[in-house]
């Protein structure tokens, strides 16, 4: 079963930098404009390592990494440890929640060994980029996000031991759309707690929530370089999928740019296979989408009928492993809406908003064909699919909030 161990973290020296100015959201969720803003915020911002904008991005990142360690901007901790990480945040249209987990190093294994399990398939291009960065830095700059199943909550109770002490880091991350997320890091204080965490993780397969590309890249890197000490592990944040803080936001689909799209033709095809229920408002439709287990999607059109709930005609025949995002692709987008598998895989003619506000902003800025609203995947549903060897389409889960990059780093030579 999974081997999860403490490690010697490389961290920013708080006497030399302000963590608010040198940390960053994950590189793959920010725009080039936001990257430029991070560049201007501080000359030591972690974005210069994670997503360097120079003509030789990997070579420049390597130079910065070496210089910052030599100058004492970055420094290793004295001993191996687990790092308890808590995020305090507000969910969209909801109250305040906290998510707690622990950052350590997990031993790499192929998916076939079923110690670490994926929930979605990956594409080649992002892995090539991350592999090139790993070849240069020999380090994990940001943790990937994994989940274990601990309905007893012993895992969460063990983490609380660390929070009795002053945190190593306390960072307020301001969000582009107002609001903020508070990030706190503690060192787990004793060997007894460390051993308990390792034992608890060893009893549960780890499900990758975010970071499939980076995990597969790390497996490939270790395969190519078995001689590099420490490369058989990678840095991972683990949380309990049963905890309140395991928040998954819905990811909707907005269809645009299909010249041959006809909403009435689509409705006729849908009516032949599904039950259609019209609504007078989007709010009413989304509420029913969340409530009705037989619902596949809520459709929104530019013209009347504006909102139409699509649900199974025979709910008793519904496959619990075949979640709405898969149903939408296989039963509606490809056979009825004029999409092809190639277009979907290339993310052509589809945008993926997470909130109603994002949908409104897109609709105001361009011509669009239809919106397909989906309810959020429940952690238990994802667990069920994964443990049966299934996959979900990309852009099915959006774990919120994202982990902050730059709080801790894992150098392969430091165990």
N, C-alpha and C positions, 0 to 999 in steps of 0.2 A: 504493500500500500504506500501512499505518498510519504516521502521523506522531507520534512520541513524543519529547517534548522536556523539558529541565530547566525548572524554574520557581522563582520566589521564594516560598518557603514562609513562612507565618505560623505561629509556634510559641509555646508557652508559655515564659515567661521562667523558667528554672530557679532563679534567685535569688529569685523571688517566690512560687513554688508548688512543691509536691512532685508530680511527675507521677503517682505512684500514686494521688493523691487527686483529680486533675482529669480523668483519662482515663476511658473508659467502653467497655463492649462496644457493638456496633451497637444502635441503638435498637429494631430490629425483632426482636431475640432476647431482650429482657429484659422482665420483668413490671413492672406499675405499682408493686409493692412494692419491687422492686429499684431502680426509678427514684427512689423516695422515699429509699432508702438512699443513693444517689449524691447527692441533694440535700443530705443531712445531712453527707456526707463533707467537702465543701468548697464555699464559696459561689461558687467559680469553676469548678465541674465542668462539663465540656463538655455534659452532658445538658441544661443550661439553654438551650443553643443548639439541640441536635439534637431534643429532645423536651420542650419546655417545658410545664409543667402549668398555667400561668396561663390565665385566661379569654381573653386575647388572646395566644396562644402565639407567633405570629410577630412581633408588635410588641415583645413583651417580649424575645424572643431578639435582635432587632435592637438594642434599647437596651443589653443586656448586652454584645453584641459591640463596640459603639462605646465603651462605658465601659472595657472591659478593654483595648482598644487604647490609649485615651487615658491610662489609668493605668499602662501598661507591663506589664500582666499577659500580654498577647499582644504580640508584636513580629515584624516581618518580618526575614528573613535579608538579608544584604547583597547577595548575588548569586544568579542562578539556579543550580540544582543538581538532580541526581538524588539521591534518598535511599534508600540500601540498608536494607532492613528484614528482620530475621531474627526468627523465632519459634522458641523451643525448648520442646518440649512432650512429653507422653507420650500415646500413643494408648490408647483404652480397651482393657484386657486386653493391652497390648503394651508395648514399650520406648520409649526416648526418641528423638525425631526432631527435626530442625530443618528449617525451610522458609525459604529466602532468596529475595528478590525485590527489585524496585526501584520506588519511587514517583516518578512524573513526571506530565506532562500529555499526554493523548492528544487529537488532533484529532477532533472529532465528525464522524460521517458516518452516513447512514441505513444500515440493514442491507442494503438493496438493492445498495449499493456493495461489499459483502462484504469490507470492511476490518475491521469489528468484527462478530462473529457471536454471536447469542443461542443458548442451548440450551433455554430454556423460554419459554412465553408469560406475559404479565403481566395484571394487573387494573387497573382505572381508579382505584380509591380511593387506593391508596398513592401513585400518581403525582400526584394532585391535591394531596395533603399536601406532598410534596417540592417541587412546583412553587411552592406558596405560600411555603415557606421560602426557596427560591432567589430568588424575586421580592423578598424583603425583605433577605436577606443579601448577595446577589451574590457568593456564595462556595460552594465545596465544603468541607464540614466533615469529611467522612470519605471515604477513597478507596474506589472500587469495586475488585473483584478480577477481574483478567483473566489469561489463560494464553496463552503462545506455544509453538510447537513448535520446539525446538532440540535435536535428538538429538546434536549435536556437543558440547553443554554449554559452548560458548564464552561464552554469556550468563552462566552461573553462575560460570565462571572469572573473568570481568571483575568481577563483584560482589565477589569475594574481595579485590580490591585495597583496597577501603575498610576492610575489617575489620582491617587492620594498625594502624589508628589507634584512639584512644579513641572510644567511641561518644558521640553527642550525647545519647542517652537510653538508659536501661537500667531497664525497669519490670517488676516482678513483679506479675502479675495473679492474684489469688486467685480460684479458682473456687468457686461455691456448693456443689458436691459434692466439696469437698476438692481437693487438687492445685493446681497453678499453671502459668501460662504465662509465660515470660520473653520480653519484647519489647525488641529493640535496634535503634537507628537510627544510621546513619552517613551522612555526606555523601560522595558519590563525589568523589574528590579532584582529578581533573584532566580537562582538555578531551578528551584522547585517549580516555580511558575513556568519557566521555559520548558522544562521536561513535560509538564502537563499539556502545554500547547502542542508540542511535538507529538505526544501520544494521541491527543484528541484528533489531530489532523490525519494521523496514520490510520484511523478507523473509517475514514470517509473518502471516496473519490472526490477529487477537486474538479469543479466545473468552471471552465473559463467563462467569465462574464464579459470582460473587455481585454483585448490584447492577443487575439488568436494569431495575428501576423507575427507579432514579436515572439510569441512562444515557439511557433514553428521555425522562425528564424534562429532562435537560440538552439533548438534541437539540431538544425542543419549546421550551425557554427561548431557545435561540439563534435559532430560527426566528422567535420573537416579538420578539426584541431583537437584531437584527444590528448595531445601533449600539453595543452595550456591548463595549468592548475586553476581550479575553481570554475571553469567553463561548463562543468557538468551540472551546475546549479544556475538558477536565475532568480532575480528579485521578484517577489509576488506579495501583494496585499490580499489577505484572506478575511472574509467576513462570513457570518452565519446566514444562510439563505432564509432561515425562519425568523430572523430578527426584523423588527419594525423598520429599521433603516435601509433594508434592501428594497429600494424604490426603483421600479421600472416604469418609465413613461411610455405612452403610446407613440408609435411612429406611423404617421399617416402617409398616403400616397397622393400626390397631385399630378395629374396627367395633363401634358401640354404639348402643343406643336404637332398633333396628328391631324393632317389636313382632311383625311377621309373619315374622321370621327363623327358619329351621329348619335346623339343621346337617345333618340326615340328608337332607333334600331337596336341599341344596347338594351333598352328597357324591354323591348319585345323578346329578345333572347333570354334575358333574365327571368321574365315572367313564365317562360316555358319550363324553367328548371327550379326556380326558387319561389318563395312567397314574398311579395313586395308590400311594404306598409308605408304609405306616405305620411309626412309630417309637415306641420305649418311653420316649424322653426328648427333651426339646427340644434338648439339647446335641448328641445324635447327629443329629437332623434338620438343625440349622443347619450342622453340619460337612458333611453331604452336600449341602446347598443350595449351599455355597461351592464344592464340588468338581465338581458335576454341571452341565455347561454347558446341558443340556436342561431343567433345573429352572426352573420359573416362580416358585413360592412354597412356603414351608412354612406350613401352616395349623395354628393352635392353637385348640382348642375348650374350652369349660368342662366338657364331658362326653366320655366315651369314644366313639370313638377320639380321644384328645387331640391327637396330632401326626400330620399327614399331608402328605407331600411330593407336590406336584403337578408333573408333568413331561410334556414332549411325548411323545406316542406314536410320532411319526415325527421324531426329531431332525434327520434329514438335510434336512427341509423347513423348518427353522427359519430365519427371516429375521434376519440379524445386525444389521440396523438397527432391529428391533422388540424393544426391550429389555424385561426382565420387568415393569418398572413400567407400561409401556404395555399389555403383555399382560394384566396384572392388571386394569386398568381396563376394557379393551375386551372381554376374553374371559370375565371372571369377575364383577367387581363389578357391572357394569351388566346383562348378560344373565342372570346366575344368582343373585346375592346380593341383588337387590332395590333396588340403588342406581340413581339417575338421574344423567345428566350434570350437571344443575343442582345436585344435592346435592353431587357431587364438587367442582364448581367453587366452590361456596359453603363447602366444607369442613364440611358438615353430616354428623353421625353418623360422622365419622372423626377419629381422633387420629393423630399422626405421631411415635411414639417412635423414638429412635435406638439405644437400647441395651436389652438384656434387663432391666436394672435398672429402666429407665423403664417398660417393659411391666408388670413386677411391681407397681410402685407404682400404676399406673392400675388394674390388675385388682383390687387390694386396696381401692380407693376407690370403685368403681362397678360396676354391672352391665354386662357386655359380651357381644357376640355371637361374635366371632372375631378372631383376630390373623392377619395375613398378613405373614410375615417375607420380606424381600427381601435378596438379597446386595448389597453395595456396587457401584455402577457404577465401572468402571475408566476412568481418564482417556482411554485409547486408544479405548474404546467411545464415550465422549462426543464425542471428536474426530471419529470416523467418522460418527456421526449428524449432527453439526452441519455438517460439510463436504459432506454430501449434502442439505443444506437441511432437515433434519428438526428436530423439537422433542421434548422429553421432558416428561412431565407435571410439574406443579409438585410440589415435595417429593420429587423423585427423587434429587437430589444434595444432600449436606450436606458442604460443604468445611470441614474442621476443621484448626486452630482459626479462629475469626473474627478479622478484623483489628481492632486496637484503634483507637477513635475518639479524636482529640485529640492525636495525636503530631505531625502536620503538617496544615496547612490551605492551601487554594488560593483566594486572593482574585482575582477576575477582573481587577481593575485592575493587579495586580502580575504582571509577566511574568518 
